Amino acid sequence: MLRTLVILFIPWLLAASAQPAESSPFVLPALPPLPHSDGQPPAEVVALQPQPKQQAQRPSGKLQEPPPGFKLVLSGELTEDLVLGPEKSPALVRGVLLVPAGRVLALKPGAVLMLQADETAQSVPPTTLPSPSPEGHLWVVGTLHAEGARIGSTTGGSIFLYGKEASMLRGVKLERLAVTQTSGSAQWLGCTFQESPHYALAAGAAIFVQCTFAHCGGLLAAYDQGPWALMAVNNSFEACREGLVIGGNPGDEGLIFRKNSFVNTAGANLRAQPAQTDKRGLMEVLIGENWYGSAEPEAIDGKIIDHRSNPKIRARLNVRPPAQKAYSACGAKVSAEILAKAFREWEPVGARLLGTYEKKASPKWEARSSK
C-alpha cells in the first residue's frame, strides 16, 4: 500500500530542507506556450530569478479519491520511493508532486502519469514558489527513472529537475510538458517530446540520444547560470519553434551536437543569444555536422543566427560542414535494433561528457574558476 503523503495546499516545497535549496539556487518561470511553425517570432529566453527563502509550512492533508478514469492521485511530497507500473495507471498528479532528495520516482513500461492543475488550491503570495494552482508540476530534487512510460498533461504542466542526482529516461513519451533543469544529470534515450513548450537547461548535464522533438519550443541552453554540459546526437527536430538556442560555451568537451535533423523549424535551427556584456570578447562555439533541412548553403545560413547576422551577439557558431542529405535514422521512430546500437555507440562519449561536467561542478573547480 502506498504511504504517500497527500497535501492539498503546499505554499512552499523546496525550502522544506537545506538540500533542495543548495542544489537549486535558481528558479526558472515557465515560458509561455508557443504556437507551432506559424512564422511568429522565436522563443524568448526569460531571466532566471533568485529563489525566495522562507520557512516551510507543512499543513496536514487528507487522501483524495481518484477522479473517474484514474487509479491513483498523487500530490505533496513523497515520503518513500515510489514505483508506478501499468497496474496503477493512469495516475494523476494534482497540483504539485515533490520527489525530495534521496527519493526515487520510477515509472515502469506501460505506466501513465498525468499532471493536472489543482483548481481548489488556495492562492499563494507572489514570492512563494512553486504555486500549486496554475499547472501540474513535478519537482524532482531526488531521482526520476522511467522506461516505456507516458507523462503528459491536458492542461499544461512542467517537470523541474532541481537536484544533484542522476535521472534516466528511456523510451518515454512526454506530452505538452515544459522541462527545466538546473543541476544534476538527465539522460533521455529514445524519448519523444510532443508539444513541449521548451527544454530549458539552466545548469547541469543533459544527454539526448535518438529523441524526437515534435512541435516543441526548442532546446534552450541559453542561461549560463552555472556549469552545464549538453550532448545531443541522432535527434529529430520536427516543426519546432526553435532548434538549439545557446547562450554560453561549455567547451568542446562539454557540448556535443552532432547528426541531428531539423525539419520545418519556424525560427532558427541554431541560435546564439545576445550577450549581456561585450567584455568577454567574441565567443566561438563548435557545432558538429547536422542536417538542416536543405543542401543549399543560403537556406542553411539563413537558419543559423550568430554575430554574422546580428552584431550584438558576441558568439560565432563554428558549424562543421552540414550533411548533404537527410539522415536515415534520426529520432525515436526507429527500430529497437537501431536504438540499441545508437545507445551502445554513444554511451562512452556520454560518460566522458558527464565526467567533464562533474569536474566543473565540483567545489574545487568552481573556487578555482572564480579567481
KOLNU-119101 format. One line per 5 residues: number of its first residue (from 1); their letters; for each residue y, z, x of N, C-alpha, C. Coordinates in steps of 0.2 Angstrom, whole numbers. Each point is the difference from the previous one (the first is absolute). Layout:
REM KOLNU-119101
NUM = A = Y,Z,X,Y,Z,X,Y,Z,X | ...
***
This chain:
REM KOLNU-119101
1 = MLRTL = -6,0,4,6,0,-4,6,0,4 | 5,-4,-2,6,0,4,4,6,-1 | 3,2,6,4,6,-1,7,-2,3 | 2,-5,-2,7,-3,1,5,4,-4 | 5,2,4,6,3,-3,4,-5,-4
6 = VILFI = 1,1,-6,4,-5,-4,7,4,-2 | 5,-3,2,7,3,-1,4,-5,-4 | 3,2,-6,4,-4,-4,6,-2,3 | 3,5,4,7,-1,2,0,2,8 | 2,-5,4,0,2,7,7,-2,3
11 = PWLLA = 5,4,1,6,-1,2,1,-2,7 | -5,3,4,0,-2,7,-7,1,3 | -3,-5,3,-7,0,2,0,1,8 | 4,-4,3,-1,0,7,2,6,4 | 5,3,-3,2,6,4,-4,6,-1
16 = ASAQP = -6,-1,-3,-5,6,-2,-3,2,7 | 0,-4,5,-3,3,6,4,-3,6 | 0,3,6,4,-2,6,-3,-7,2 | -6,-1,-1,-3,-6,3,2,-7,-3 | 1,0,-7,3,-6,-2,7,-1,2
21 = AESSP = 4,5,0,7,-1,2,0,-2,7 | -4,2,5,0,-2,7,-2,-7,1 | -5,-2,-4,-3,-7,0,3,-5,-4 | 5,2,-4,4,-5,-4,7,2,-1 | 4,-1,6,7,2,0,4,-5,-4
26 = FVLPA = -2,-6,-2,4,-5,-4,-3,-1,-7 | 5,-1,-4,-3,-3,-7,3,-6,-1 | -4,-5,-2,2,-7,-2,0,-1,-7 | 6,0,-3,0,-2,-8,-4,-7,-1 | -3,0,-6,-3,-6,-1,5,-6,-1
31 = LPPLP = -2,-6,2,5,-6,-1,-1,-2,-7 | 5,-3,-3,0,-2,-6,-5,-6,-1 | -3,-1,-6,-5,-5,-1,3,-7,2 | -4,-4,3,2,-7,2,-3,-5,-4 | 4,-5,-2,-3,-6,-4,-4,-4,5
36 = HSDGQ = -4,-5,-3,-5,-3,4,3,-8,2 | 1,-1,6,1,-7,2,5,-4,-5 | 6,3,-1,5,-3,-5,6,-2,4 | 0,0,7,6,-2,3,5,5,1 | 0,6,-3,5,5,1,0,3,7
41 = PPAEV = 6,4,1,0,2,7,-6,4,2 | -1,1,7,-6,3,2,0,8,-1 | -5,3,1,-1,7,-1,5,4,5 | 3,5,-3,5,4,4,-4,6,2 | 1,2,7,-3,6,3,5,5,-1
46 = VALQP = -2,6,-3,5,5,-2,0,5,6 | 5,4,1,1,5,5,-5,6,-1 | -3,3,5,-4,6,-1,5,6,-1 | -2,5,-4,4,6,-1,-4,6,2 | 4,5,3,-3,6,2,-4,3,-6
51 = QPKQQ = -6,3,2,-3,4,-5,3,7,-2 | 1,1,-6,3,7,-2,-5,5,2 | 3,6,2,-4,6,1,1,5,-5 | -4,2,-3,1,6,-5,-7,3,-1 | 0,6,-3,-5,4,-1,-5,-3,-5
56 = AQRPS = -6,0,1,-5,-3,-5,-1,4,-6 | 0,-3,-5,-2,4,-7,-7,-3,-2 | -4,4,-2,-7,-1,-2,-1,2,-7 | 3,-2,-5,-2,2,-7,-7,-1,-2 | -3,4,-4,-7,-1,-2,0,-5,-5
61 = GKLQE = -6,-4,0,-1,-5,-5,-6,1,-4 | -2,-5,-4,-6,1,-4,-3,-7,0 | -7,0,-1,-4,-6,1,3,-5,-6 | 0,-6,1,2,-5,-5,-6,-4,-2 | 0,-2,-6,-6,-4,-3,2,-7,2
66 = PPPGF = -5,-3,2,1,-8,2,2,-4,-6 | 4,-4,1,2,-4,-6,-5,-5,-1 | 0,-4,-6,-6,-5,-1,0,-5,5 | -6,-1,2,-2,-5,5,0,2,7 | 1,7,1,0,3,7,-5,6,0
71 = KLVLS = -4,1,5,-4,5,1,2,7,3 | 6,-1,4,3,5,4,7,0,0 | 4,5,0,7,0,1,1,5,6 | 4,-3,5,2,4,6,8,0,1 | 2,6,2,7,1,2,1,6,3
76 = GELTE = 5,1,4,1,6,4,-3,-1,7 | -3,6,3,-2,0,6,-8,1,1 | -3,-4,4,-7,1,1,-2,6,3 | -4,4,-2,-2,6,3,-6,0,4 | -4,-6,0,-6,-1,4,0,-8,0
81 = DLVLG = -5,-2,4,-1,-7,1,-3,-3,-7 | 2,-6,-1,-2,-3,-6,-3,-7,1 | -5,-1,-3,-4,-7,0,0,-3,-7 | 2,-6,-1,0,-3,-6,-4,-6,1 | -5,-1,-5,-4,-6,0,1,-3,-7
86 = PEKSP = -5,-5,-2,1,-3,-6,-2,4,-6 | -4,6,1,-2,4,-5,6,4,-3 | 5,1,4,6,4,-2,6,-5,-1 | -1,-6,-1,5,-5,0,0,-3,-7 | 6,-2,-3,6,0,4,3,7,0
91 = ALVRG = 4,2,5,3,6,1,8,-1,0 | 3,5,-3,7,-1,-1,4,5,4 | 5,-2,4,5,4,3,6,0,-4 | 1,6,-3,6,1,-5,6,3,4 | 5,-3,1,6,2,4,-1,0,7
96 = VLLVP = -2,6,4,-1,0,7,-6,3,2 | -4,-3,5,-6,3,3,1,1,7 | 0,6,3,1,1,7,-7,1,3 | -1,-3,5,-6,1,5,3,4,6 | -1,6,0,3,4,6,-3,-1,6
101 = AGRVL = 3,2,6,-3,0,6,-7,3,1 | -4,-3,3,-7,3,0,-5,-2,-5 | 3,-3,-6,-4,-2,-6,-1,-8,0 | -6,-2,-3,-2,-7,0,-1,-2,-7 | 3,-5,-2,-1,-4,-6,-4,-6,1
106 = ALKPG = -6,0,-2,-5,-6,1,-1,-4,-6 | 0,-6,0,-1,-5,-6,-6,-4,2 | -5,1,-3,-7,-4,1,1,-7,-3 | -5,-4,2,0,-7,-4,-1,1,-7 | 5,-4,-4,0,0,-7,4,5,-3
111 = AVLML = 3,4,4,5,5,-2,7,-3,-3 | 3,2,-5,6,-2,-2,5,6,-1 | 6,-1,3,5,6,0,6,-4,-3 | 3,3,-5,6,-3,-3,5,5,1 | 6,-2,2,6,5,0,5,-2,-6
116 = QADET = 2,6,-3,4,-1,-6,6,5,0 | 5,-1,-2,6,4,-1,-2,6,-5 | 3,6,2,-1,6,-5,6,0,-4 | 0,-3,-6,6,0,-5,2,7,-2 | -5,5,1,2,7,-3,3,4,6
121 = AQSVP = 0,-3,6,3,5,5,7,1,-1 | 2,7,2,7,2,0,4,-4,5 | 6,0,-1,5,-3,5,0,4,6 | 2,-3,5,1,4,7,6,-1,3 | 3,5,4,6,-2,3,0,-6,4
126 = PTTLP = 6,-3,1,0,-7,4,-3,1,8 | 1,6,2,-2,2,7,-7,1,1 | -4,1,-5,-7,1,0,-4,-6,0 | -4,-1,5,-5,-5,0,-7,2,2 | -5,-3,-3,0,-5,-4,1,2,-8
131 = SPSPE = 3,-4,-4,1,1,-7,-7,-2,-3 | -3,4,-5,-6,-2,-3,1,-4,-6 | 6,-2,-2,1,-3,-6,1,-8,0 | 3,-3,6,2,-7,-1,-7,-4,1 | -4,1,4,-6,-4,1,-6,5,1
136 = GHLWV = -6,-4,1,-6,4,3,0,-1,7 | 0,6,4,0,0,7,-6,3,3 | -3,-3,5,-5,3,4,2,2,7 | 1,6,1,3,2,7,-6,3,4 | -1,-4,6,-6,1,4,3,3,7
141 = VGTLH = 0,7,0,1,3,6,-6,1,4 | -6,1,-3,-6,0,3,-3,-7,1 | -6,-1,-3,-4,-7,2,-1,-3,-7 | 0,-7,0,-2,-4,-5,-5,-5,3 | -6,1,-3,-6,-5,2,-2,-4,-7
146 = AEGAR = 0,-6,1,-2,-4,-6,-4,-6,2 | -5,-2,-4,-4,-6,1,-2,-3,-7 | 2,-6,0,-2,-4,-7,3,3,-6 | 5,3,1,3,4,-6,7,-4,-3 | 2,2,-5,6,-3,-3,5,6,-1
151 = IGSTT = 6,-1,2,6,5,-1,5,-4,-3 | 3,2,-6,5,-4,-3,4,4,-5 | 5,-3,-3,5,3,-5,2,-5,-5 | 0,2,-6,3,-4,-5,8,1,-1 | 2,5,3,7,2,-1,4,0,7
156 = GGSIF = -3,-2,5,3,0,7,-1,6,3 | -2,0,7,-1,7,3,0,-1,8 | -1,5,3,0,0,8,-5,4,3 | -2,-2,6,-4,4,4,4,1,6 | 0,7,2,4,2,6,-5,3,5
161 = LYGKE = 0,-4,6,-4,3,5,4,4,5 | 0,6,-1,5,5,4,-3,4,5 | -6,0,1,-3,5,5,-2,-3,6 | -2,4,5,-2,-3,7,-7,-1,0 | -4,0,-5,-7,-2,0,-2,-7,-1
166 = ASMLR = -6,-2,1,-2,-7,0,-3,-2,-7 | 3,-5,-3,-3,-3,-7,-4,-6,2 | -5,-2,-4,-4,-6,0,-1,-3,-7 | 2,-6,-1,-1,-3,-6,-3,-7,1 | -6,-1,-3,-4,-6,1,-2,-3,-7
171 = GVKLE = 2,-7,-1,-1,-3,-6,3,3,-6 | 6,3,1,3,3,-6,5,-5,-3 | 1,1,-6,5,-4,-4,5,4,-3 | 7,-1,3,5,4,-3,4,-5,-4 | 2,3,-6,4,-4,-5,6,4,-2
176 = RLAVT = 6,-4,1,7,2,-2,1,7,3 | -1,1,6,1,7,4,4,-2,6 | 5,4,1,4,0,6,-3,5,5 | 0,-2,6,-3,4,5,5,2,6 | 1,6,2,4,2,5,-4,4,5
181 = QTSGS = 1,-1,6,-3,4,6,5,2,4 | -1,7,2,5,3,5,-3,3,6 | -7,0,0,-3,3,6,-7,-1,-1 | -4,2,5,-7,-1,0,-2,-7,1 | -7,-2,-2,-2,-6,1,-4,-2,-7
186 = AQWLG = 1,-6,-2,-4,-3,-6,-2,-7,2 | -7,-1,-1,-3,-6,1,-2,-3,-7 | 2,-6,-1,-1,-4,-6,-5,-6,2 | -6,0,-2,-5,-5,2,-2,-4,-7 | 2,-6,0,-3,-4,-6,3,2,-6
191 = CTFQE = 6,3,0,3,3,-6,5,-6,-4 | 1,1,-6,5,-4,-4,6,4,-3 | 6,-2,2,6,3,-3,2,-5,-5 | 0,2,-6,2,-5,-6,6,3,-3 | 6,-4,0,6,2,-3,3,7,3
196 = SPHYA = -1,1,6,2,6,3,8,-1,2 | 4,5,-2,7,-1,2,1,-1,7 | -3,4,4,0,0,8,-5,4,3 | -1,-1,6,-4,4,5,6,2,5 | 2,6,0,6,2,4,-3,4,6
201 = LAAGA = 0,-2,6,-2,4,6,6,3,3 | 1,6,-1,6,3,3,-2,3,7 | -6,2,0,-3,3,7,-7,0,-1 | -4,1,5,-7,0,0,-3,-6,2 | -7,-1,0,-3,-6,1,-4,-3,-6
206 = AIFVQ = 1,-6,-1,-3,-3,-6,-4,-7,3 | -6,0,-2,-4,-6,2,-3,-4,-7 | 1,-6,0,-2,-4,-6,-4,-6,3 | -6,0,-2,-5,-6,2,-3,-3,-6 | 1,-6,-1,-3,-4,-5,3,3,-7
211 = CTFAH = 6,1,-1,3,2,-6,4,-5,-3 | 0,0,-7,4,-4,-4,6,3,-3 | 6,-3,1,6,3,-3,2,-5,-5 | 0,1,-7,1,-5,-5,6,2,-4 | 5,-4,-1,6,2,-4,3,7,2
216 = CGGLL = 0,1,7,3,7,2,7,-1,3 | 3,6,1,7,0,3,0,-2,7 | -5,3,4,0,-2,7,-3,6,4 | -1,-1,6,-2,5,5,6,1,4 | 2,6,-1,7,2,3,-1,5,5
221 = AAYDQ = 0,-2,6,0,5,6,7,-1,3 | 5,3,-4,7,-1,2,4,6,0 | -3,6,1,4,6,0,1,3,7 | -5,0,4,1,2,7,2,7,0 | -3,4,-4,2,8,0,-5,4,3
226 = GPWAL = -4,-3,4,-5,4,4,-5,-5,3 | -5,2,4,-5,-4,3,-4,-4,-5 | -1,-6,1,-4,-4,-5,-3,-5,4 | -6,-3,-3,-4,-5,2,-2,-4,-6 | -1,-7,1,-2,-4,-5,-5,-5,2
231 = MAVNN = -6,-1,-3,-4,-5,1,-2,-4,-6 | 1,-6,0,-1,-4,-6,-3,-7,2 | -6,-1,-2,-4,-6,2,-4,-2,-5 | -1,-7,-1,-4,-3,-5,2,2,-7 | 6,1,-1,3,2,-7,3,-6,-4
236 = SFEAC = 0,0,-6,3,-5,-4,5,2,-4 | 6,-2,1,6,1,-4,1,-5,-5 | -1,1,-7,1,-5,-5,5,2,-5 | 5,-5,0,6,1,-5,3,6,0 | 1,3,6,4,6,1,7,-1,1
241 = REGLV = 4,6,-1,7,-1,0,2,-1,8 | -3,5,4,1,-1,7,-7,0,4 | 0,-2,6,-6,1,4,0,6,4 | 2,0,6,1,6,5,7,0,1 | 3,6,-2,7,2,2,0,6,5
246 = IGGNP = 3,-2,6,-1,5,6,7,2,2 | 1,7,2,6,2,2,0,4,7 | -6,-1,3,0,3,7,-6,-3,4 | -1,2,6,-5,-3,4,-4,5,3 | -6,1,-2,-5,5,3,-3,-3,6
251 = GDEGL = 2,-6,3,-3,-2,6,-6,-5,-2 | -2,-4,5,-5,-4,-1,-7,3,-2 | -1,6,3,-6,3,-2,0,4,-7 | 6,0,-2,1,4,-7,1,-5,-6 | 0,-6,1,1,-5,-5,-4,-6,1
256 = IFRKN = -5,0,-4,-5,-6,0,0,-3,-6 | 3,-6,0,1,-4,-7,-2,-7,1 | -7,-2,-1,-3,-6,1,-4,-3,-6 | -1,-6,0,-4,-4,-4,1,2,-7 | 6,2,-2,1,1,-8,3,-7,-3
261 = SFVNT = -1,0,-6,2,-6,-4,5,2,-5 | 5,-4,0,6,1,-5,0,-6,-5 | 0,1,-6,0,-5,-5,5,1,-6 | 5,-4,-1,5,1,-5,4,6,0 | 2,2,6,4,6,1,7,-1,-2
266 = AGANL = 3,4,-5,6,-1,-3,6,1,5 | -1,5,5,5,1,5,-2,-3,6 | 0,5,6,-2,-3,6,-7,2,2 | -4,-4,3,-6,2,3,0,6,5 | 5,-1,4,2,5,5,7,2,0
271 = RAQPA = 2,6,0,7,2,-1,2,6,5 | 5,-1,4,2,6,4,6,3,-4 | 1,6,0,5,4,-3,6,0,4 | 6,0,-2,6,1,4,0,7,3 | 2,1,6,0,6,3,6,4,-2
276 = QTDKR = 0,7,0,6,4,-2,5,0,6 | -2,-1,6,4,-1,6,-2,-5,4 | 5,-3,4,-1,-5,5,-2,3,7 | 0,6,1,0,3,7,-7,-1,3 | -5,-1,-4,-7,-1,3,0,-7,3
281 = GLMEV = 4,-5,-1,-1,-6,2,-5,-4,-4 | -1,-6,2,-5,-4,-4,-7,2,1 | -3,1,-5,-7,2,0,-5,-6,-1 | -5,-1,4,-5,-5,-1,-6,2,-2 | -3,-2,-6,-6,2,-3,-5,-6,0
286 = LIGEN = -6,2,3,-5,-5,1,-4,-1,-7 | -1,-6,-2,-4,-1,-6,-5,-5,1 | -6,1,-2,-6,-5,2,0,-6,-4 | -5,-4,0,-1,-6,-4,-2,2,-7 | 4,-4,-4,-1,1,-8,0,-7,-3
291 = WYGSA = -2,0,-6,1,-6,-4,6,2,-5 | 5,-4,0,6,1,-4,1,-5,-6 | -5,-2,-2,0,-4,-6,2,-8,1 | 1,-2,6,2,-6,2,-1,-2,7 | -1,-6,2,0,-2,7,6,-3,2
296 = EPEAI = 5,0,-4,7,-3,2,4,5,3 | 3,-1,6,4,5,4,6,2,-4 | 3,-4,-4,6,2,-4,-2,5,-5 | -5,-2,-4,-2,5,-5,-2,7,3 | -4,0,6,-2,6,3,6,4,2
301 = DGKII = 5,-3,3,6,3,3,4,3,-6 | 0,-3,-5,4,2,-6,-3,6,-3 | -6,2,1,-3,6,-2,0,6,5 | 3,-1,5,0,5,6,8,2,1 | 1,6,-2,7,2,0,1,5,6
306 = DHRSN = 4,-2,5,2,5,5,7,-2,3 | 2,2,6,7,-1,2,2,-7,0 | -5,-4,1,2,-8,0,3,-2,-7 | -2,3,-5,2,-2,-7,6,5,-2 | 0,6,3,5,5,-2,2,4,6
311 = PKIRA = 6,-1,3,2,3,6,0,8,0 | 1,2,-6,0,8,-1,-7,3,2 | -5,-4,0,-7,3,1,-1,0,8 | -1,5,2,-1,1,7,-7,0,3 | -4,-5,-3,-7,-1,1,-2,-7,0
316 = RLNVR = -4,-2,5,-2,-7,0,-8,1,-1 | -2,-4,-5,-7,0,-1,-4,-5,4 | -3,2,5,-3,-5,5,-7,-2,-3 | 0,-6,-4,-6,-2,-4,-4,-4,5 | -6,1,0,-5,-4,4,-1,-7,-4
321 = PPAQK = -1,-5,3,-1,-6,-4,-4,1,-7 | 3,-3,-5,-4,2,-7,-6,-5,0 | -4,3,-5,-6,-4,-1,2,-7,-3 | -4,-5,2,1,-7,-3,-3,-1,-6 | -5,4,-2,-3,-1,-7,-2,7,-3
326 = AYSAC = -1,0,-6,-1,6,-3,-7,3,2 | 0,7,1,-7,3,2,-4,0,-6 | -7,-1,1,-5,0,-5,-2,6,-3 | 1,6,4,-3,6,-2,5,6,1 | 5,0,-4,5,5,0,0,4,-6
331 = GAKVS = 1,7,0,1,4,-6,-7,3,-2 | 0,3,-6,-6,4,-2,-5,-5,-4 | 2,-6,-2,-4,-4,-4,-5,-4,4 | -4,3,4,-4,-3,4,-7,3,-1 | -5,-3,4,-7,3,-1,0,7,4
336 = AEILA = -6,4,-2,-1,6,3,-1,-1,8 | -3,-6,1,-2,-1,7,6,-1,4 | 5,-4,-3,6,-1,4,4,6,1 | 0,4,-5,4,7,0,-3,4,6 | -7,1,0,-3,4,5,1,-3,7
341 = KAFRE = 0,-6,1,1,-3,6,7,1,3 | 5,-1,-5,7,2,2,1,7,2 | -3,5,-4,1,7,2,-3,1,7 | -6,-3,1,-3,1,7,5,-3,5 | 3,-5,-1,4,-4,5,6,4,2
346 = WEPVG = 3,3,-5,7,3,1,-1,7,1 | -5,3,-1,-1,8,0,2,2,7 | -2,-3,6,3,3,6,7,-1,1 | 3,-6,-2,7,-1,0,4,6,-4 | -3,1,-6,3,6,-4,0,6,4
351 = ARLLG = -6,2,3,-1,6,4,5,1,5 | 2,-6,4,5,1,5,7,1,-3 | 1,-3,-5,7,1,-4,1,7,-2 | -6,3,-3,1,7,-2,1,4,6 | -4,-1,6,1,4,6,7,-1,2
356 = TYEKK = 3,-5,0,7,-1,2,5,4,-4 | -1,-1,-7,4,4,-4,-1,8,1 | -6,2,1,-1,7,0,4,3,7 | 0,-4,5,4,2,6,7,1,-2 | 3,-5,-3,7,0,-2,2,5,-5
361 = ASPKW = -5,2,-4,1,5,-5,-1,7,3 | -2,1,6,-1,6,3,6,4,1 | 1,7,0,6,3,2,2,-1,7 | -4,-1,5,2,-1,6,3,-7,1 | -3,-5,-3,4,-7,0,6,0,-3
366 = EARSS = 1,4,-6,6,0,-4,6,4,4 | -2,5,4,4,4,4,3,-5,6 | -5,-4,3,2,-4,5,4,-6,-2 | -1,-3,-6,4,-5,-2,7,2,-2 | 1,6,-2,6,2,-3,5,2,6
371 = K = -2,0,6,4,2,6,4,-6,2
***
